[in-house]
């Protein structure tokens, strides 16, 4: 059974880190990428306070660590390496979207 962890267009209050299993990221209902152990999602809505940019669905059994909004920002403040990793991931995702759309 597949389960949606986030829904595109909804308000985001959590950041997720994949511990086990595989997740599919969907944009406008179409798969765009897969996430596995060690990868994360949900940061964009927490960084800009706007609605979620994608839906993320668990493909079967998956374990994720869920970090609340307040804890996410404290983590970013306390550990510069985490902040750098998150910002690099956001930049990478933006560049992939630009490449896919020819922007």
Secondary structure by P-SEA (a helix, b strand, c coil): cccccccccccccbbbbbcbbbbbbbcccccccccccccccccccccccccccbbbbbccbbbbbbbcaaaaaaaaaacaaaaaaaaaaaaaaaaaaaaaacc
